[in-house]
């Protein structure tokens, strides 16, 4: 959250300084390592809209830094038919 906030402030012309308690690449945070999951499939349509907004944000950041940061490789949602139907309905409802 802090890095995203700093990036948006800097894009708006603000002077920003980021401080990190630990060294670069540390493993003490909730997100470390080389991989993450990024999904658009949520039962709650609000999350679908938020995920799409986040995806646009990643693409904007990629344009700013000139490299790919979010490499989407695909995925499979599986489960009971009613669960899959709920995901499909939320995605359809979100456009």
Backbone bond lengths (Angstrom), bond angles and torsions (degrees), N, CA, C in turn:
res aa  C-N    CA-C-N  psi(-1)  N-CA   C-N-CA  omega(-1)  CA-C   N-CA-C  phi
1 X - - - 1.444 - - 1.523 110.48 -
2 X 1.309 117.08 -40.51 1.457 119.54 -178.37 1.515 112.95 -64.86
3 X 1.324 116.47 -42.42 1.467 120.08 179.32 1.518 111.29 -65.65
4 X 1.329 116.81 -40.59 1.467 120.38 178.79 1.521 110.50 -64.68
5 X 1.321 116.40 -41.75 1.463 120.38 178.48 1.526 110.44 -63.09
6 X 1.329 116.29 -44.67 1.466 120.19 179.48 1.524 111.27 -62.10
7 X 1.324 117.03 -41.65 1.469 121.11 179.05 1.520 110.67 -60.81
8 X 1.325 117.21 -46.39 1.466 120.16 -179.68 1.528 111.58 -65.58
9 X 1.309 117.41 -39.67 1.465 119.89 177.35 1.530 110.98 -64.47
10 X 1.326 117.01 -42.94 1.466 120.72 179.39 1.526 110.92 -63.49
11 X 1.325 117.30 -38.32 1.469 120.68 177.82 1.526 111.10 -63.69
12 X 1.309 116.28 -24.11 1.467 121.13 179.28 1.532 112.05 -94.25
13 X 1.336 115.72 11.43 1.453 120.07 174.35 1.515 115.58 88.48
14 X 1.302 118.25 6.95 1.460 121.08 178.60 1.521 110.68 -80.38
15 X 1.311 116.05 150.63 1.458 121.59 173.29 1.531 107.42 -85.40
16 X 1.318 116.55 126.17 1.460 121.20 -172.93 1.521 109.97 -129.83
17 X 1.321 116.43 138.24 1.466 122.36 172.10 1.527 107.86 -126.63
18 X 1.317 116.06 129.81 1.464 121.34 178.02 1.519 109.45 -105.11
19 X 1.303 115.98 138.50 1.460 121.82 175.95 1.522 108.29 -118.96
20 X 1.326 116.61 137.49 1.459 121.92 177.89 1.518 108.08 -124.23
21 X 1.307 116.40 129.41 1.456 120.90 -177.58 1.526 112.13 -63.49
22 X 1.326 116.65 -37.72 1.455 121.11 -176.21 1.530 109.83 -112.94
23 X 1.302 117.38 171.07 1.458 122.28 -178.91 1.520 112.81 -68.90
24 X 1.324 115.28 164.66 1.468 120.87 179.53 1.526 110.03 -59.49
25 X 1.325 115.70 137.42 1.455 121.39 177.96 1.519 115.16 75.63
26 X 1.321 117.85 16.12 1.473 120.48 -178.22 1.534 111.69 -65.04
27 X 1.314 116.62 163.15 1.469 122.36 -178.75 1.522 112.27 -111.18
28 X 1.305 117.71 19.77 1.461 120.69 -176.53 1.522 113.85 -93.27
29 X 1.310 118.15 -2.94 1.461 121.21 -179.80 1.518 111.68 -97.32
30 X 1.302 115.35 178.46 1.465 119.52 179.97 1.521 112.00 -77.34
31 X 1.315 117.94 -18.34 1.469 121.84 179.98 1.516 109.31 -125.28
32 X 1.316 116.03 107.40 1.460 120.33 174.05 1.524 108.46 -149.07
33 X 1.309 115.19 161.69 1.460 119.88 -175.60 1.517 110.06 103.33
34 X 1.319 115.26 178.01 1.457 120.29 -172.18 1.511 116.64 -93.43
35 X 1.327 118.31 -6.47 1.462 119.02 -175.76 1.523 111.94 -132.04
36 X 1.308 115.34 154.82 1.468 124.10 176.53 1.515 107.84 -146.04
37 X 1.309 116.13 166.72 1.454 120.36 171.75 1.527 107.37 -107.55
38 X 1.299 115.45 136.53 1.465 121.10 174.67 1.515 106.35 -127.40
39 X 1.304 116.77 121.92 1.461 119.53 -177.28 1.517 111.19 -130.99
40 X 1.311 114.40 153.15 1.460 121.96 172.89 1.522 111.08 -107.18
41 X 1.326 116.86 -13.67 1.470 121.56 -174.06 1.525 110.99 -85.10
42 X 1.310 115.52 101.62 1.462 123.40 174.86 1.518 108.08 -131.74
43 X 1.317 116.54 148.27 1.464 120.56 177.95 1.522 110.53 -69.90
44 X 1.325 116.75 -33.78 1.468 121.87 179.94 1.531 108.90 -84.81
45 X 1.316 116.42 116.74 1.456 121.34 -178.68 1.517 113.95 -58.03
46 X 1.341 117.29 -28.49 1.469 120.29 177.59 1.525 109.64 -61.74
47 X 1.329 117.23 -42.74 1.461 120.73 177.92 1.524 111.71 -64.28
48 X 1.324 116.96 -35.54 1.469 120.26 177.36 1.527 109.27 -61.04
49 X 1.327 117.23 -46.07 1.471 120.81 178.93 1.530 110.95 -63.96
50 X 1.335 117.28 -41.73 1.464 120.47 178.73 1.527 111.26 -64.21
51 X 1.325 116.53 -40.58 1.468 119.95 179.12 1.524 111.05 -64.93
52 X 1.312 116.85 -39.27 1.475 119.53 177.49 1.527 110.78 -65.07
53 X 1.324 116.90 -39.61 1.468 120.24 176.90 1.527 110.13 -64.15
54 X 1.324 116.81 -40.65 1.464 120.56 177.84 1.523 110.90 -63.88
55 X 1.322 116.77 -39.66 1.460 120.91 178.45 1.529 110.63 -62.27
56 X 1.329 116.55 -41.93 1.475 119.70 176.22 1.529 110.32 -62.43
57 X 1.331 117.01 -39.40 1.461 120.91 177.84 1.519 112.42 -62.13
58 X 1.332 116.90 -42.05 1.460 120.00 176.31 1.524 110.83 -60.69
59 X 1.312 117.43 -41.76 1.470 120.80 -179.34 1.529 110.78 -66.18
60 X 1.335 117.21 -37.90 1.471 120.70 176.71 1.526 110.24 -64.06
61 X 1.323 116.55 -43.63 1.463 120.37 178.88 1.529 110.49 -63.39
62 X 1.322 116.98 -40.29 1.467 120.22 176.54 1.525 111.24 -59.22
63 X 1.320 116.58 -41.10 1.469 119.85 177.55 1.519 110.68 -63.26
64 X 1.332 116.88 -40.95 1.465 120.96 -179.58 1.528 112.17 -64.34
65 X 1.334 117.51 -40.54 1.466 120.20 -175.29 1.524 113.36 -95.45
66 X 1.341 117.06 -10.85 1.452 120.65 176.09 1.522 115.49 74.73
67 X 1.320 117.42 26.79 1.463 119.49 175.56 1.524 110.80 -152.41
68 X 1.319 114.87 160.96 1.456 120.66 179.85 1.519 109.78 -76.81
69 X 1.323 116.57 127.12 1.457 122.00 178.38 1.521 111.99 -113.02
70 X 1.311 116.52 -29.98 1.461 122.29 -179.48 1.522 107.80 -117.73
71 X 1.311 116.11 104.46 1.462 122.05 -178.76 1.523 107.81 -104.29
72 X 1.319 116.20 99.78 1.463 121.58 -176.63 1.521 108.69 -82.48
73 X 1.323 115.84 123.33 1.462 120.85 -176.74 1.520 113.15 -112.43
74 X 1.305 118.28 -3.10 1.463 121.39 178.77 1.514 112.08 100.80
75 X 1.290 115.36 172.42 1.456 121.27 -179.81 1.514 109.85 -169.78
76 X 1.303 115.35 172.41 1.459 121.39 -179.98 1.519 108.38 -129.67
77 X 1.316 116.21 126.54 1.460 120.92 171.83 1.515 107.34 -96.75
78 X 1.313 116.30 133.03 1.458 119.97 -179.53 1.523 109.10 -141.48
79 X 1.288 115.46 160.35 1.453 120.82 179.40 1.509 110.45 155.36
80 X 1.310 114.54 -164.17 1.460 120.29 178.97 1.526 109.45 -63.26
81 X 1.323 117.34 147.68 1.470 120.30 -178.51 1.526 113.46 -52.47
82 X 1.324 117.72 -37.61 1.469 119.07 -179.96 1.531 111.80 -69.13
83 X 1.327 117.20 -30.99 1.468 120.24 176.41 1.525 111.08 -68.40
84 X 1.313 116.32 -43.99 1.463 120.54 178.76 1.523 110.15 -65.79
85 X 1.324 117.03 -38.79 1.471 120.77 177.88 1.522 110.64 -63.11
86 X 1.337 117.37 -38.39 1.467 120.85 178.68 1.526 110.66 -66.01
87 X 1.335 117.31 -41.45 1.469 120.40 176.35 1.519 111.01 -62.15
88 X 1.322 116.01 -45.78 1.466 120.43 -179.98 1.521 111.06 -61.47
89 X 1.325 116.87 -40.70 1.468 120.48 179.70 1.522 110.95 -65.08
90 X 1.331 117.08 -41.70 1.467 120.11 179.58 1.521 110.92 -65.14
91 X 1.325 117.21 -42.66 1.463 120.50 179.08 1.522 111.49 -66.45
92 X 1.313 116.53 -41.74 1.464 120.51 177.90 1.521 110.40 -63.90
93 X 1.321 116.32 -42.44 1.461 120.92 179.68 1.514 113.20 -64.79
94 X 1.335 116.05 -28.83 1.462 120.50 179.46 1.522 111.78 -85.06
95 X 1.318 117.35 -3.39 1.465 121.12 178.42 1.487 111.83 90.87
